[in-house]
């Protein structure tokens, strides 16, 4: 079965009490609330896990193209 590629923009809110991913309105950016701090890639790993769970795919299929800082 061929794979489908999608690209989404996600605005990340760090140091949240809970981890969740919420779709944006229309073509607007998605929002992710992450518990993990942006240290040693922890926040990126948490974000990848949230996206993989939301889209029901493997974490290895998720690519972060670029981040803010």
Secondary structure as UniProt FT lines:
FT   STRAND          10..13
FT   STRAND          20..22
FT   TURN            26..27
FT   STRAND          30..33
FT   TURN            40..41
FT   HELIX           42..55
FT   HELIX           59..61
//
